[in-house]
Amino acid sequence: MSELLPFSAALDQLLMGVEPLPAETLPLNQCAGRVLAEAITARFTQPPFDAAAMDGYAIRWADLHQPWRVVGESAAGHGWAGTLGLGEAVRIFTGAPLPAGADVIVVQEEVARDGDMARLKGEGPPRTGAHIRPKGQDFAAGDWLIAAGKCLTAAHLGLAAAGGWRALPVVRRPRVTLIATGDELVLPGKTPGPGQIVSSNPPMLTALLRSAGAEVHDPGIIPDNRAALAAALTGAEADLIITIGGASVGDHDLVVPVLRELGADLDFWKIALRPGKPLLAGRLGGTRVLGLPGNPVSAFVTALLFAVPLVSRMAGRQHALPIVTLPLATPLPANGSRRDHLRARRTPEGAEPFARQDSALLSLLASAELLIIREAHAPAAPAGEPVSCIALDMFHSVF
């Protein structure tokens, strides 16, 4: 596994055989953003009766141009039980059932009323059936409502409720455990001691993974200690373990040796990617393991390119990063043997890469609107040449 695996081959290998997790049934108010595991059909007809679309008077079309005697009232939830006769009208309100015998509604602004008598004073409705929502106009019992695989929106939940559903079968959220390793790390909010830094990766990655549909558990910082790391790995109750840092080849990089001691199967370790070369993927028993680099930008980029599609597929979601094509604002030299992702901003001239691309610079990552993709061995590119970019400023609208 010493040879660097190309990006596309690594991603294909990571996602091979990954299927959505089993379904669970949840009440509607917990289903937003979840993926429907099974298609649902309507249990009811909507609307369940011919209903008024406007406040006014229900009459027979044949009686439109003669006076009417108002014989009753139909309100939402309190319909009029009779049958409309010759020259009769029923006062009706929006959402109320249409009385038997009526075939048109005259809106109240077009009616002059004197006691129990009423007549048309305006132009009236243009046709029979005007201002009436017919029974089953939206859907009928047995109609397909929502297809399996849909990521449920607020509108989907309203539709399901109207169709008679109070709970839905949805794909279970992937349980992800983040394991940040390093004696040099302290929790956010604490003052670092000599030689220490704040652990910024877990909150960043938690937000990214949740946007892809994961349920994230962060047990805190694991010290550079074989026993502690082994305990964290074997104790994780997760569908996916993501380690952060410790996957390189230094004396204190313990992730790979500890995983091997625990009997893990490593699919790959190190890929032809910048930033993010020391990426590993494998399995520990029935749990998938993804090892991310510790440098913040490297962790973000590898999570975006590998963890997000993996979690999305486990959650049953359709995943596609927002890719845009823009002209280069400045020329770029030829690229080396690793696929690169240059932090950049949008300008009137196009995509402008930052002058500094160090993988520890969180301030520039937070300012980046784009990641310019430079494939391995890409030739030099002049200003104005179109380049593919991951649109970070559009990312959260995708999920």
C-alpha positions in Angstrom: 0.0 0.0 0.0 3.0 2.3 -0.4 2.0 3.5 -3.9 -0.3 6.5 -3.9 -3.8 5.6 -5.0 -5.5 8.1 -7.5 -8.4 10.1 -6.2 -11.1 8.5 -8.4 -9.9 5.0 -7.6 -9.9 5.7 -3.9 -13.4 7.1 -3.9 -14.8 4.2 -6.0 -13.2 1.8 -3.6 -14.5 3.6 -0.6 -18.1 3.6 -1.9 -18.1 0.1 -3.4 -21.0 -1.9 -1.9 -22.2 0.8 0.4 -26.0 0.7 0.7 -28.5 2.8 2.7 -28.9 1.7 6.3 -32.0 -0.1 7.4 -35.3 1.8 7.9 -36.9 3.1 11.1 -40.4 4.5 11.6 -40.6 8.0 13.0 -43.4 10.5 13.6 -43.8 13.2 10.9 -42.3 15.9 13.1 -39.0 14.0 13.2 -38.8 13.2 9.5 -37.6 16.5 8.0 -34.3 16.0 6.1 -34.6 12.2 6.3 -34.8 9.9 3.3 -38.0 8.0 2.7 -37.2 4.2 2.7 -40.5 3.0 1.1 -42.8 4.8 -1.3 -46.2 5.8 0.2 -49.7 6.1 -1.2 -52.6 8.2 -0.1 -54.8 6.7 2.5 -57.4 9.4 2.0 -58.8 11.5 -0.8 -58.0 15.2 -0.8 -60.2 17.2 -0.7 -62.6 14.5 0.6 -65.6 16.4 -0.8 -66.4 19.2 -3.3 -65.3 22.3 -1.3 -65.6 26.1 -1.5 -62.5 27.9 -2.7 -64.0 31.3 -1.8 -66.5 32.9 0.6 -69.8 33.5 -1.1 -73.0 31.8 -2.1 -73.5 28.3 -3.5 -76.2 28.3 -6.1 -77.3 26.4 -9.2 -75.8 27.8 -12.4 -79.3 27.8 -14.0 -80.4 30.3 -11.3 -77.5 32.7 -11.8 -79.5 35.7 -13.2 -82.5 35.5 -10.9 -83.0 36.3 -7.2 -82.2 33.6 -4.7 -83.6 32.7 -1.3 -80.9 32.0 1.2 -81.9 28.8 3.0 -78.9 27.9 5.0 -75.2 28.2 5.7 -72.2 25.9 5.1 -69.0 26.5 7.1 -65.8 24.5 7.3 -66.5 21.5 9.5 -70.2 22.3 9.6 -71.8 21.6 6.2 -75.4 22.2 5.2 -77.3 18.9 5.1 -80.1 19.7 2.6 -80.4 19.7 -1.2 -80.5 23.0 -3.0 -83.8 23.6 -4.8 -84.9 26.0 -7.5 -84.0 29.6 -6.8 -82.2 28.7 -3.6 -78.8 29.7 -2.3 -76.6 28.7 0.7 -74.2 31.1 2.3 -70.8 29.3 2.1 -67.3 29.9 3.5 -63.9 28.8 2.2 -63.2 25.1 2.9 -66.9 24.3 3.5 -68.6 21.3 1.8 -70.6 22.3 -1.3 -74.3 21.6 -0.8 -76.0 18.9 -2.9 -77.5 20.4 -6.0 -75.1 23.4 -6.2 -72.7 23.7 -9.1 -71.2 27.1 -8.8 -70.2 29.7 -6.1 -70.7 33.4 -6.5 -68.2 35.3 -4.5 -69.7 37.5 -1.7 -68.4 40.8 -3.3 -70.7 40.2 -6.3 -73.9 39.6 -4.3 -76.4 42.1 -2.9 -78.4 40.7 0.0 -81.6 41.9 1.6 -82.7 39.7 4.5 -83.1 36.2 3.2 -83.1 37.3 -0.4 -79.9 37.8 -2.5 -79.1 38.6 -6.1 -76.2 39.0 -8.5 -74.9 42.5 -8.6 -71.7 42.0 -10.6 -70.6 40.0 -13.6 -70.7 36.8 -11.7 -68.6 33.6 -12.1 -67.5 32.9 -15.7 -68.6 29.2 -15.8 -70.3 26.4 -13.9 -68.0 24.9 -11.3 -66.3 28.3 -10.6 -64.7 28.7 -7.1 -65.2 25.0 -6.3 -62.4 22.6 -5.5 -63.7 19.2 -6.7 -63.4 16.1 -4.6 -60.0 14.4 -5.2 -58.6 17.5 -7.0 -55.2 17.0 -5.2 -55.1 13.2 -4.9 -57.4 10.2 -4.4 -57.0 7.3 -2.0 -54.5 4.9 -3.4 -52.6 7.5 -5.5 -48.8 7.5 -5.2 -47.7 10.4 -2.9 -43.9 10.3 -2.4 -41.3 8.0 -4.0 -38.8 6.0 -2.0 -35.4 7.8 -1.8 -36.8 11.3 -1.5 -35.2 13.5 1.0 -38.2 14.8 2.9 -39.0 18.5 2.9 -41.6 20.4 4.8 -43.9 20.2 1.8 -43.5 16.4 1.7 -44.5 16.2 5.3 -47.6 18.2 4.7 -48.5 16.0 1.8 -47.9 12.8 3.9 -50.1 14.2 6.7 -52.9 15.1 4.3 -52.7 11.6 2.8 -53.3 10.0 6.2 -49.8 9.3 7.5 -48.7 10.2 11.0 -45.3 8.4 10.9 -43.1 7.4 8.0 -40.4 4.7 7.3 -37.1 6.6 6.8 -33.5 5.5 6.4 -31.7 5.4 9.7 -29.1 8.1 10.2 -25.5 6.8 10.0 -23.9 6.8 13.5 -20.5 8.4 13.2 -17.9 8.5 15.9 -15.1 11.1 15.6 -11.8 10.2 17.2 -9.4 13.1 17.4 -6.0 12.0 18.6 -3.0 14.0 19.8 -1.4 15.0 23.1 -1.0 18.5 21.6 -4.7 19.1 21.5 -7.0 20.9 24.0 -10.8 21.3 23.8 -12.2 24.5 22.4 -12.6 27.2 25.1 -9.6 26.0 27.0 -6.2 27.8 27.0 -3.5 25.8 25.3 -0.4 25.0 27.3 3.1 25.1 26.0 3.3 23.2 22.6 -0.5 22.7 22.5 -3.2 23.9 20.1 -7.0 24.0 20.1 -8.8 21.0 18.6 -10.7 22.7 15.8 -11.4 19.7 13.6 -14.3 18.0 15.5 -16.8 20.9 15.5 -16.0 21.6 11.8 -16.4 18.0 10.8 -19.5 17.5 12.9 -21.2 20.3 11.0 -20.1 18.9 7.7 -21.2 15.3 8.5 -24.6 16.4 10.0 -25.3 18.3 6.7 -24.9 14.9 5.0 -27.3 13.2 7.3 -25.1 11.7 10.0 -25.7 11.4 13.8 -22.3 12.4 15.2 -20.7 11.4 18.5 -17.6 13.2 19.7 -16.0 11.4 22.7 -13.3 14.2 23.1 -9.6 14.1 22.6 -7.8 10.7 22.7 -4.2 10.9 23.9 -1.2 9.5 21.9 -1.5 6.2 23.7 -2.0 2.8 22.1 -4.3 1.5 24.9 -6.4 4.7 24.9 -6.8 4.7 21.1 -7.6 0.9 21.0 -10.2 1.4 23.7 -11.8 4.3 21.7 -11.8 2.3 18.5 -13.3 -0.9 20.0 -15.8 1.0 22.2 -17.3 3.1 19.4 -20.9 2.1 18.7 -21.0 3.4 15.2 -21.6 2.6 11.6 -18.5 4.7 10.7 -15.5 5.7 12.8 -13.6 8.7 11.6 -10.2 9.3 13.1 -8.5 12.7 12.8 -4.8 12.9 12.8 -2.3 10.2 13.7 -2.5 8.4 10.3 0.9 9.5 8.9 4.3 7.7 9.5 5.8 9.5 12.5 6.7 7.8 15.7 3.6 9.2 17.4 1.2 8.4 14.5 -0.5 5.4 16.1 -3.8 5.0 14.1 -2.5 2.6 11.5 -0.5 0.3 13.8 -3.3 0.2 16.4 -5.9 -0.6 13.7 -3.6 -3.4 12.5 -3.2 -4.8 16.0 -7.0 -4.8 16.3 -7.3 -6.9 13.1 -8.7 -4.1 10.9 -8.7 -4.6 7.1 -7.2 -1.5 5.4 -8.4 -0.9 1.9 -6.0 1.9 1.2 -3.6 4.2 3.0 -2.3 7.4 1.4 -3.8 8.8 -1.8 -2.6 11.1 -4.6 -4.4 14.1 -3.2 -3.4 17.6 -2.0 -4.3 18.5 0.6 -5.0 15.2 2.3 -2.4 12.6 1.2 -2.4 10.6 4.5 -6.0 9.3 4.1 -6.9 5.7 5.1 -10.0 3.6 4.7 -10.9 0.2 5.9 -13.0 -1.9 8.3 -12.8 -2.8 11.9 -15.1 -5.8 12.2 -18.5 -4.6 10.8 -17.6 -0.9 11.2 -16.2 1.2 8.5 -13.1 3.3 9.3 -12.0 6.5 7.6 -8.8 8.1 8.8 -8.4 11.8 8.0 -5.3 14.0 8.2 -4.9 16.3 11.2 -4.2 19.5 9.4 -7.5 21.4 9.4 -7.7 22.2 5.7 -6.7 18.6 4.8 -9.3 17.3 7.2 -12.0 19.5 5.7 -11.1 18.7 2.1 -10.9 14.9 2.6 -14.1 14.9 4.6 -15.8 16.9 1.8 -14.5 14.5 -0.9 -14.8 11.2 1.0 -16.7 11.3 4.3 -19.6 13.3 2.9 -20.4 11.0 -0.1 -19.9 7.9 2.2 -22.3 9.2 4.8 -24.7 10.4 2.2 -24.9 7.0 0.6 -25.4 5.3 4.0 -28.2 7.8 4.7 -29.8 7.0 1.4 -29.2 10.5 0.0 -28.3 11.4 -3.6 -25.0 13.2 -3.3 -23.4 15.6 -5.7 -21.0 18.4 -4.8 -21.9 21.7 -6.5 -19.4 22.0 -9.4 -19.1 25.2 -11.4 -16.8 26.2 -14.3 -15.2 29.6 -14.1 -12.3 31.3 -15.9 -9.0 31.5 -14.0 -8.4 35.0 -12.7 -4.6 34.4 -12.6 -2.4 31.9 -14.3 -1.4 28.6 -12.6 1.7 26.5 -13.1 1.6 22.8 -14.1 0.4 20.5 -11.4 2.3 17.6 -10.0 1.3 13.9 -9.5 -1.5 14.6 -6.9 -4.9 16.0 -7.6 -5.0 19.5 -6.0 -7.8 21.6 -4.5 -6.8 25.3 -4.3 -8.7 27.6 -2.0 -10.0 30.5 -4.0 -12.4 33.4 -4.1 -14.8 34.6 -6.7 -13.9 37.8 -8.5 -15.3 39.6 -11.6 -12.5 37.9 -13.6 -13.3 34.4 -12.3 -11.7 32.1 -9.8 -8.7 33.6 -8.0 -6.6 31.2 -5.9 -5.2 32.5 -2.7 -1.5 33.2 -2.7 -1.0 31.0 0.3 -2.3 27.4 0.3 -0.9 26.0 3.5 -3.1 23.2 4.8 -3.1 24.7 8.4 -4.6 28.0 7.4 -8.2 27.9 8.7 -8.7 31.7 8.2 -8.3 31.2 4.5 -10.5 28.1 4.4 -13.2 30.1 6.1 -12.8 32.8 3.5 -12.8 30.5 0.5 -15.8 30.4 -1.8 -14.3 27.9 -4.1 -11.9 24.9 -4.4 -10.2 25.0 -7.8 -9.7 21.4 -8.9 -6.4 20.7 -10.5 -6.1 17.1 -11.8 -2.9 15.3 -11.4 -0.3 16.3 -14.1 -2.5 19.1 -15.3 -0.5 21.4 -17.6 0.1 25.1 -16.9 -3.1 27.1 -17.3 -3.2 30.8 -18.4 -5.5 33.4 -17.0 -9.0 33.1 -18.6 -8.8 29.3 -19.0 -12.0 27.5 -17.7 -11.4 25.5 -14.6 -13.8 23.2 -12.6 -14.4 24.4 -9.0 -16.2 23.0 -6.0 -18.5 25.9 -5.0 -18.2 26.0 -1.2 -20.6 29.0 -1.1 -23.3 26.8 -2.6 -22.5 23.6 -0.6 -25.0 24.0 2.2 -27.9 24.7 -0.2 -27.3 21.2 -1.6 -28.0 19.4 1.6 
